[in-house]
Amino acid sequence: MPTVPNHTLRQLRAGKLAIGLGDNQARTVGIATMAKTAGFDWLFIDGEHSSMDGDDAAQLSTAALSAGVTPIVRVAGFEHWHASRMLDNGAQGIIFPHVDTKEEAQRVANACRYPPVGKRSMGGALAQLGFASVPVGEAARLVNEETIVVVMIESPQGVANADEIAATKGVDALLIGTNDLCFEMGIPGQFNDPKVKDAYTKVIAACRKHGKFPGMGGMYTPELLERHIGMGVQLILSGSDFSLLMQAGTARA
């Protein structure tokens, strides 16, 4: 079958790290090949905080498939069409922000996979299958297997419910949004606070218990990345096009 393999899922299932590049600024498809050449495993296409529209995200996703870097789109909300429109147009994964409960986790997971696993609607030919004509049942099975569903834990409530969220069928990874979590805990930007370590410990333990992948975002210095990788995180948002350009540009200037 002509399925485009989900490189990031294979990395995670092999016990390896999957390193992501955030795309907030780039709109041209060359960013996908640049990310692959630089050594990134996945492209974090940000539909929550950037001004990117759905067409931009779809073009970047399809380009990433060809480049061999996994296109994962962070959507802005929980409506089923937030996810399905991106998955129907090339994305191999969806990241949902601000998931606090098992009910929310189940709702978003159901939106990302076809029956009998979930409730996603079949929309036609798929870039993930090379636009080949595949029997509809087989297409659903193949795409279900190659789709990654990531929920972001960004509040004390989400941390407290991490075990139930990690147990949710259809959720593959729990990614801590450390910046928003710190804001909600009343310690904005204080990544060395013991509360941050406690949150990571709880979420990582929940992931290990239920066979899910722990992830991190919001902390990008080498020291903080190494510390939390040492704790067991695998799915890593390691920085964005904006931050890397500003760092390198400032140094060069």
Rosetta blueprint (number, residue, H / E / L):
1 M L
2 P L
3 T L
4 V L
5 P L
6 N L
7 H H
8 T H
9 L H
10 R H
11 Q H
12 L H
13 R H
14 A L
15 G L
16 K L
17 L L
18 A E
19 I E
20 G E
21 L E
22 G E
23 D E
24 N L
25 Q L
26 A L
27 R L
28 T L
29 V L
30 G H
31 I H
32 A H
33 T H
34 M H
35 A H
36 K H
37 T H
38 A H
39 G L
40 F L
41 D L
42 W E
43 L E
44 F E
45 I E
46 D E
47 G L
48 E L
49 H L
50 S L
51 S L
52 M L
53 D L
54 G H
55 D H
56 D H
57 A H
58 A H
59 Q H
60 L H
61 S H
62 T H
63 A H
64 A H
65 L H
66 S H
67 A H
68 G L
69 V L
70 T E
71 P E
72 I E
73 V E
74 R E
75 V L
76 A L
77 G L
78 F L
79 E L
80 H H
81 W H
82 H H
83 A H
84 S H
85 R H
86 M H
87 L H
88 D L
89 N L
90 G L
91 A L
92 Q L
93 G E
94 I E
95 I E
96 F E
97 P L
98 H L
99 V L
100 D L
101 T L
102 K H
103 E H
104 E H
105 A H
106 Q H
107 R H
108 V H
109 A H
110 N H
111 A L
112 C L
113 R L
114 Y L
115 P L
116 P L
117 V L
118 G L
119 K L
120 R L
121 S L
122 M L
123 G L
124 G L
125 A L
126 L L
127 A H
128 Q H
129 L H
130 G L
131 F L
132 A L
133 S L
134 V L
135 P L
136 V H
137 G H
138 E H
139 A H
140 A H
141 R H
142 L H
143 V H
144 N H
145 E H
146 E L
147 T L
148 I E
149 V E
150 V E
151 V E
152 M E
153 I E
154 E L
155 S L
156 P H
157 Q H
158 G H
159 V H
160 A H
161 N L
162 A H
163 D H
164 E H
165 I H
166 A H
167 A L
168 T L
169 K L
170 G L
171 V L
172 D L
173 A E
174 L E
175 L E
176 I E
177 G E
178 T H
179 N H
180 D H
181 L H
182 C H
183 F H
184 E H
185 M L
186 G L
187 I L
188 P L
189 G L
190 Q L
191 F L
192 N L
193 D L
194 P H
195 K H
196 V H
197 K H
198 D H
199 A H
200 Y H
201 T H
202 K H
203 V H
204 I H
205 A H
206 A H
207 C H
208 R H
209 K H
210 H H
211 G L
212 K L
213 F E
214 P E
215 G E
216 M E
217 G E
218 G L
219 M L
220 Y L
221 T L
222 P H
223 E H
224 L H
225 L H
226 E H
227 R H
228 H H
229 I H
230 G H
231 M H
232 G L
233 V L
234 Q L
235 L E
236 I E
237 L E
238 S E
239 G E
240 S E
241 D H
242 F H
243 S H
244 L H
245 L H
246 M H
247 Q H
248 A H
249 G H
250 T H
251 A H
252 R H
253 A L
